[in-house]
Amino acid sequence: MVSTIGLMTVRGWAYLTLIVLVAGLVVAALLLVPWHRPPAPRSDQLAALAELPQDRVAQARELRGETRWISYPSMILGLLFALLLGLTPLGAKLVNLVPGPWLAKAIGGGLLVFFLAELVTLPFAAWRHSVMVRYGLSTQDWAAWSVDLLKGYAVGAVLGAVMLLGFFGLTRLFPTWWWAIGAAGAACLVVLLSFIFPVLVEPVFNKFTPMEASPLRTELMELAARDGVPVKDVLVADASRRTTAVNAYVSGIGPTRRIVVYDTLLREAPAAEVESVVAHELGHAKDRDVVVFTLIGALGTAALVVGLYLIGGWSWLLRMAGVDSIAVPQAIGLLLAISAVIGLVATPVQAYVSRRIEARADAHALDLTNDPATFEQMQKRLSLVNLGDPDPHPLEQFLFGSHPSTVERIAFARAYSRTH
């Protein structure tokens, strides 16, 4: 009776912690996410769409139609496979194929399950690569594509091994309170990755070289200084070895912050348009959007860990997975299934928040450069070179759009021009 009361008390603390974390997540979103949407009249959107080269618009929509038959089946198949691993004993059986003690099963079995989940959707990834090559968006042959794929698996394996070791190590060391320590540890890991990702992970996939002394480099550094955003350097990424798409971004936090410009952007766009793109990215740094996403991600990840503990008390779910506890390596398939479902549900919310933050960065770029004409021209170039649908279907935009559409951004620039 005492142990039952103790168990209930622990679960009570877990419920309370989950409520506090979710409340903190909501408060952080309400206070830090810009919920005001800049005006982008539909009439301006339609006018902008009509001005774009119609052959490129048609090609972009043709590309979107082809990739739709890749992305949706891949997403559905990945989800179904995760549910198969988690809601049947199959996941537990796969983990048990790895011989040895709990540590071997936790890391070896976990990586085996994750690898099989990736392998299921690999044909769709290869299909997508072939489509990107055919449309001229990918410059990689199959060998280079495979090397990048293996690099991604290697980085994922390292991070996965760290998380598996941490999770199941805590469940063994602290069988009653592992969820509390795990939630704090997961939040700290999210914060840590925000600092080390630009330094350790980005160079695995791209080569970064300091931009040579030039009027453009001087302009970009002065733009950052005028904006009050200290940056360590301006780097050029060799994106052309992988893609023809153009882009730039500001990476890192504090001492690791740097402006990164794709070499494709330098080749395709004039200096004024490069400055417009960088001004948008400086807006993210100015408004501490990386910190905002890190905070929201840390709270969300901590809530997920606590939620996993509470879901692990559902005996019917454990029976379906063929395990006695969610805190054993054999439950890795169940953990994957739960995470997949939560990720699917969270995707539209994340997309909505991202669109609001990107719209604020657009407004910042216009305020910083006071050049809506160049901003509009840059948006047209981004859409045409990257072959993005400038006016996607509203439902797809709502579910998956991480940025305002091209015509929305152009319409906002025109509305800004009229009011400023």
C-alpha positions as CSV (number, residue, x, y, z in Angstrom):
1,M,0.0,0.0,0.0
2,V,2.8,2.4,0.8
3,S,4.6,1.7,-2.5
4,T,1.3,2.3,-4.4
5,I,0.8,5.6,-2.6
6,G,4.4,6.5,-3.3
7,L,4.0,5.6,-7.0
8,M,0.8,7.7,-7.3
9,T,2.6,10.6,-5.6
10,V,5.4,10.4,-8.1
11,R,2.9,10.3,-11.0
12,G,1.1,13.3,-9.4
13,W,4.4,15.2,-9.4
14,A,4.9,14.2,-13.0
15,Y,1.4,15.5,-14.0
16,L,2.1,18.7,-12.1
17,T,5.5,19.1,-13.9
18,L,3.9,18.5,-17.3
19,I,1.2,21.1,-16.6
20,V,3.9,23.6,-15.6
21,L,6.0,22.9,-18.7
22,V,3.1,23.1,-21.0
23,A,2.0,26.4,-19.3
24,G,5.5,27.7,-19.7
25,L,5.5,26.7,-23.3
26,V,2.3,28.5,-23.9
27,V,3.4,31.7,-22.1
28,A,6.7,31.7,-23.9
29,A,4.9,31.4,-27.3
30,L,2.5,34.2,-26.4
31,L,5.2,36.5,-25.2
32,L,8.0,35.8,-27.7
33,V,6.2,34.8,-31.0
34,P,5.0,37.8,-33.1
35,W,1.3,37.0,-33.5
36,H,0.7,40.2,-35.5
37,R,0.7,39.4,-39.2
38,P,2.0,42.2,-41.6
39,P,-0.6,43.3,-44.2
40,A,-0.3,41.4,-47.5
41,P,-3.4,42.3,-49.5
42,R,-4.6,39.4,-51.7
43,S,-5.0,41.8,-54.6
44,D,-1.2,42.6,-54.4
45,Q,-0.6,38.8,-54.2
46,L,-2.5,38.1,-57.4
47,A,-0.8,41.1,-59.2
48,A,2.6,39.7,-58.1
49,L,1.7,36.2,-59.3
50,A,0.7,37.6,-62.7
51,E,4.0,39.4,-63.1
52,L,6.1,36.3,-62.6
53,P,7.3,34.3,-65.7
54,Q,4.4,31.9,-66.2
55,D,6.6,29.2,-67.6
56,R,8.7,29.1,-64.4
57,V,5.5,29.2,-62.3
58,A,4.2,26.3,-64.2
59,Q,7.4,24.4,-63.8
60,A,7.5,25.1,-60.1
61,R,4.0,23.7,-59.7
62,E,4.9,20.7,-61.9
63,L,7.8,20.0,-59.5
64,R,5.6,20.4,-56.5
65,G,3.1,18.0,-58.0
66,E,5.8,15.4,-58.5
67,T,7.3,15.8,-55.0
68,R,3.9,15.6,-53.5
69,W,3.8,12.0,-54.6
70,I,7.1,11.5,-52.8
71,S,6.7,13.4,-49.6
72,Y,3.2,12.3,-48.6
73,P,3.7,8.6,-49.2
74,S,7.1,8.8,-47.5
75,M,5.5,10.5,-44.4
76,I,2.7,8.0,-44.2
77,L,4.9,5.0,-44.7
78,G,7.3,6.2,-42.0
79,L,4.5,6.8,-39.6
80,L,2.9,3.4,-40.3
81,F,6.3,1.6,-39.8
82,A,6.9,3.5,-36.6
83,L,3.4,2.4,-35.4
84,L,4.2,-1.2,-36.5
85,L,7.4,-1.2,-34.4
86,G,5.7,0.4,-31.4
87,L,2.2,-1.0,-31.2
88,T,3.3,-4.6,-31.8
89,P,6.0,-6.8,-30.3
90,L,8.1,-6.4,-33.4
91,G,10.2,-3.5,-32.0
92,A,11.0,-5.4,-28.8
93,K,12.0,-8.5,-30.9
94,L,14.3,-6.4,-33.0
95,V,16.1,-5.0,-29.9
96,N,16.4,-8.5,-28.5
97,L,18.3,-9.5,-31.7
98,V,21.3,-7.6,-30.3
99,P,23.2,-9.8,-27.8
100,G,24.7,-8.6,-24.6
101,P,23.7,-6.6,-21.5
102,W,21.2,-3.6,-21.4
103,L,23.8,-1.2,-22.6
104,A,24.3,-3.1,-25.9
105,K,20.6,-3.5,-26.3
106,A,19.9,0.2,-25.6
107,I,22.5,1.5,-28.1
108,G,22.7,-1.3,-30.6
109,G,19.1,-2.1,-30.5
110,G,18.0,1.5,-30.6
111,L,20.3,2.3,-33.6
112,L,19.0,-0.8,-35.4
113,V,15.4,0.3,-35.0
114,F,16.2,3.9,-36.1
115,F,18.2,2.6,-39.1
116,L,15.4,0.4,-40.2
117,A,12.9,3.3,-39.9
118,E,15.2,5.4,-42.1
119,L,15.7,2.5,-44.5
120,V,12.0,2.2,-45.1
121,T,11.8,5.7,-46.6
122,L,15.2,5.6,-48.3
123,P,13.6,4.7,-51.8
124,F,11.6,7.9,-51.5
125,A,14.6,10.0,-50.7
126,A,16.4,8.5,-53.7
127,W,13.4,9.2,-55.9
128,R,13.3,12.8,-54.7
129,H,17.0,13.2,-55.5
130,S,16.4,12.0,-59.1
131,V,13.6,14.5,-59.5
132,M,15.8,17.3,-58.1
133,V,18.5,16.4,-60.6
134,R,16.0,16.3,-63.5
135,Y,14.8,19.8,-62.6
136,G,18.4,21.1,-62.3
137,L,18.1,21.8,-58.6
138,S,20.6,19.2,-57.5
139,T,24.2,19.2,-58.7
140,Q,25.2,15.9,-57.0
141,D,25.8,12.6,-58.7
142,W,24.7,9.5,-56.9
143,A,28.1,9.0,-55.3
144,A,28.1,12.5,-53.7
145,W,24.5,12.1,-52.7
146,S,25.3,8.8,-51.0
147,V,28.2,10.3,-49.1
148,D,26.0,13.0,-47.7
149,L,23.4,10.4,-46.8
150,L,26.0,8.4,-44.9
151,K,27.2,11.5,-43.2
152,G,23.7,12.2,-42.1
153,Y,23.4,8.7,-40.7
154,A,26.7,9.0,-38.9
155,V,25.6,12.3,-37.2
156,G,22.3,10.8,-36.4
157,A,23.9,7.7,-34.9
158,V,26.1,9.8,-32.6
159,L,23.3,11.9,-31.4
160,G,21.0,8.9,-31.1
161,A,23.6,7.0,-29.1
162,V,24.0,9.9,-26.7
163,M,20.2,10.2,-26.2
164,L,19.7,6.4,-25.8
165,L,22.6,6.1,-23.3
166,G,21.3,9.1,-21.3
167,F,17.6,7.9,-21.3
168,F,18.2,4.3,-20.4
169,G,21.1,5.1,-18.1
170,L,18.7,7.4,-16.1
171,T,16.0,4.8,-16.0
172,R,18.4,2.3,-14.4
173,L,20.0,4.7,-12.0
174,F,16.8,6.5,-11.0
175,P,14.0,4.1,-11.7
176,T,11.4,6.3,-9.9
177,W,12.5,9.9,-10.7
178,W,14.2,9.4,-14.1
179,W,11.6,11.5,-15.9
180,A,12.5,14.6,-13.8
181,I,16.2,14.3,-14.3
182,G,15.7,13.3,-18.0
183,A,13.5,16.3,-18.7
184,A,16.1,18.7,-17.3
185,G,18.9,16.9,-19.2
186,A,16.9,16.9,-22.5
187,A,16.3,20.6,-22.1
188,C,20.0,21.2,-21.5
189,L,20.9,19.1,-24.5
190,V,18.7,21.2,-26.8
191,V,20.4,24.4,-25.5
192,L,23.9,22.8,-26.0
193,L,23.1,21.7,-29.5
194,S,22.2,25.3,-30.4
195,F,25.7,26.3,-29.6
196,I,27.7,23.5,-31.0
197,F,25.7,22.7,-34.1
198,P,27.2,25.5,-36.2
199,V,30.7,24.6,-35.1
200,L,30.7,20.8,-35.1
201,V,27.8,19.7,-37.4
202,E,27.5,22.2,-40.2
203,P,31.1,21.7,-41.4
204,V,30.4,18.0,-41.9
205,F,28.1,18.8,-44.8
206,N,29.6,22.1,-46.2
207,K,33.0,23.8,-46.5
208,F,33.0,27.3,-45.1
209,T,35.6,29.8,-46.1
210,P,35.9,33.4,-45.0
211,M,34.5,35.9,-47.6
212,E,37.4,37.7,-49.2
213,A,37.8,41.4,-48.5
214,S,35.5,43.2,-50.9
215,P,32.9,46.0,-50.9
216,L,30.1,43.4,-50.3
217,R,31.8,42.0,-47.2
218,T,32.3,45.5,-45.9
219,E,28.7,46.3,-46.5
220,L,27.5,43.1,-44.8
221,M,29.6,43.7,-41.7
222,E,28.5,47.4,-41.6
223,L,24.9,46.3,-42.0
224,A,25.2,44.0,-39.0
225,A,26.9,46.7,-37.0
226,R,24.2,49.2,-37.9
227,D,21.6,46.7,-36.8
228,G,23.4,46.2,-33.5
229,V,24.0,42.5,-34.2
230,P,27.7,41.5,-33.5
231,V,28.9,38.8,-35.9
232,K,32.2,37.0,-35.8
233,D,32.7,36.7,-39.6
234,V,31.1,36.4,-43.0
235,L,31.5,32.9,-44.5
236,V,30.8,31.5,-47.9
237,A,29.3,28.0,-48.0
238,D,30.1,25.8,-51.0
239,A,26.5,25.0,-51.6
240,S,27.0,24.7,-55.3
241,R,28.5,21.3,-54.9
242,R,25.1,20.1,-53.8
243,T,22.4,22.5,-55.2
244,T,21.7,25.4,-57.5
245,A,19.3,26.9,-54.9
246,V,20.3,30.3,-53.4
247,N,20.2,31.2,-49.7
248,A,21.9,32.8,-46.8
249,Y,21.6,32.7,-43.0
250,V,22.9,33.9,-39.7
251,S,24.2,30.9,-37.7
252,G,25.1,30.4,-34.0
253,I,24.5,32.3,-30.8
254,G,26.8,34.8,-29.1
255,P,30.5,34.0,-29.9
256,T,29.6,31.5,-32.6
257,R,27.4,33.8,-34.6
258,R,28.4,34.4,-38.2
259,I,26.8,35.4,-41.5
260,V,26.8,32.5,-44.0
261,V,26.2,33.2,-47.7
262,Y,25.7,30.4,-50.3
263,D,28.2,30.7,-53.2
264,T,25.2,30.2,-55.5
265,L,23.6,33.4,-54.1
266,L,26.8,35.4,-54.8
267,R,26.8,34.0,-58.3
268,E,23.1,34.6,-59.1
269,A,22.2,37.8,-57.3
270,P,23.5,41.4,-57.3
271,A,25.0,42.8,-54.1
272,A,21.9,44.8,-53.1
273,E,19.8,41.6,-53.2
274,V,22.4,39.7,-51.1
275,E,22.2,42.5,-48.5
276,S,18.4,42.2,-48.5
277,V,18.6,38.5,-47.7
278,V,21.2,39.1,-45.0
279,A,19.1,41.8,-43.5
280,H,16.3,39.3,-43.2
281,E,18.6,36.9,-41.5
282,L,19.9,39.6,-39.2
283,G,16.3,40.1,-38.1
284,H,16.3,36.6,-36.7
285,A,19.5,37.4,-34.7
286,K,18.2,40.9,-33.6
287,D,15.0,39.4,-32.3
288,R,16.8,36.4,-30.8
289,D,14.7,34.0,-32.8
290,V,17.3,31.2,-32.3
291,V,17.0,31.7,-28.6
292,V,13.2,31.7,-28.9
293,F,13.2,28.4,-30.8
294,T,15.8,27.0,-28.4
295,L,13.7,27.9,-25.4
296,I,10.5,26.6,-27.0
297,G,12.3,23.4,-28.1
298,A,13.8,22.9,-24.6
299,L,10.4,23.2,-22.9
300,G,8.8,21.0,-25.5
301,T,11.4,18.3,-25.2
302,A,11.2,18.4,-21.4
303,A,7.5,18.0,-21.7
304,L,7.9,15.1,-24.1
305,V,10.1,13.2,-21.6
306,V,7.6,13.7,-18.8
307,G,4.8,12.7,-21.1
308,L,6.7,9.5,-22.1
309,Y,6.8,8.6,-18.4
310,L,3.1,9.1,-18.0
311,I,2.2,7.3,-21.1
312,G,4.4,4.5,-19.9
313,G,1.8,3.9,-17.2
314,W,-0.8,2.8,-19.7
315,S,-0.7,-0.9,-19.3
316,W,-2.8,-1.7,-22.5
317,L,-0.2,0.2,-24.6
318,L,2.7,-1.7,-23.0
319,R,0.9,-5.0,-23.7
320,M,0.5,-4.1,-27.4
321,A,4.3,-3.4,-27.5
322,G,5.1,-6.6,-25.7
323,V,7.0,-4.9,-22.9
324,D,6.6,-4.6,-19.2
325,S,7.9,-1.0,-18.9
326,I,8.6,2.0,-21.2
327,A,12.0,2.3,-19.3
328,V,13.6,-0.8,-20.9
329,P,15.5,-0.9,-24.2
330,Q,12.8,-3.3,-25.6
331,A,10.4,-0.3,-25.6
332,I,12.5,1.7,-28.1
333,G,9.9,0.9,-30.8
334,L,7.1,2.3,-28.6
335,L,9.1,5.4,-27.9
336,L,9.6,5.9,-31.7
337,A,5.9,5.5,-32.4
338,I,4.9,8.0,-29.7
339,S,7.5,10.5,-30.9
340,A,6.3,10.1,-34.5
341,V,2.7,10.7,-33.6
342,I,3.5,13.8,-31.5
343,G,5.8,15.1,-34.3
344,L,3.0,14.8,-36.8
345,V,0.5,16.6,-34.6
346,A,3.1,19.3,-33.8
347,T,4.1,20.0,-37.4
348,P,1.3,22.5,-38.3
349,V,1.8,24.3,-35.0
350,Q,5.6,24.6,-35.7
351,A,4.9,25.8,-39.3
352,Y,2.4,28.5,-38.0
353,V,4.9,29.8,-35.5
354,S,7.7,29.7,-38.1
355,R,5.6,31.7,-40.6
356,R,5.0,34.4,-38.0
357,I,8.7,34.7,-37.1
358,E,9.7,34.8,-40.8
359,A,7.2,37.5,-41.5
360,R,8.7,39.6,-38.6
361,A,12.2,39.1,-40.1
362,D,10.9,40.3,-43.5
363,A,9.6,43.5,-41.8
364,H,13.0,43.9,-40.1
365,A,14.8,43.6,-43.5
366,L,12.6,46.3,-44.9
367,D,13.1,48.6,-42.0
368,L,16.9,48.0,-42.0
369,T,17.4,48.5,-45.8
370,N,14.5,50.8,-46.5
371,D,14.5,49.2,-50.0
372,P,11.2,47.4,-50.7
373,A,11.9,47.3,-54.5
374,T,15.1,45.2,-53.9
375,F,13.3,43.0,-51.3
376,E,10.6,42.3,-53.9
377,Q,13.1,41.5,-56.6
378,M,15.0,39.2,-54.3
379,Q,11.8,37.3,-53.4
380,K,11.1,36.8,-57.1
381,R,14.6,35.5,-57.6
382,L,14.4,33.1,-54.7
383,S,11.2,31.7,-56.0
384,L,12.3,31.4,-59.6
385,V,15.8,30.0,-59.0
386,N,14.7,27.6,-56.2
387,L,11.6,26.6,-58.2
388,G,9.3,27.2,-55.2
389,D,5.5,27.4,-55.8
390,P,4.9,31.2,-55.4
391,D,1.3,30.7,-54.3
392,P,0.8,27.2,-52.8
393,H,-2.5,25.6,-51.9
394,P,-3.8,27.1,-48.7
395,L,-4.1,23.8,-47.0
396,E,-0.6,22.7,-47.7
397,Q,0.7,26.2,-46.7
398,F,-1.2,25.9,-43.4
399,L,0.1,22.4,-42.6
400,F,3.7,22.6,-43.8
401,G,4.6,26.1,-44.9
402,S,7.5,27.3,-42.8
403,H,7.7,30.7,-44.6
404,P,5.1,33.1,-46.0
405,S,4.5,32.4,-49.6
406,T,6.4,34.4,-52.3
407,V,3.4,36.4,-53.3
408,E,2.6,37.1,-49.7
409,R,6.1,38.5,-49.1
410,I,5.9,40.6,-52.3
411,A,2.5,41.9,-51.3
412,F,3.8,42.8,-47.9
413,A,6.7,44.7,-49.5
414,R,4.3,46.7,-51.7
415,A,2.0,47.5,-48.7
416,Y,5.1,48.6,-46.8
417,S,6.2,50.8,-49.7
418,R,2.8,52.5,-49.7
419,T,2.8,53.2,-46.0
420,H,6.5,54.3,-45.7
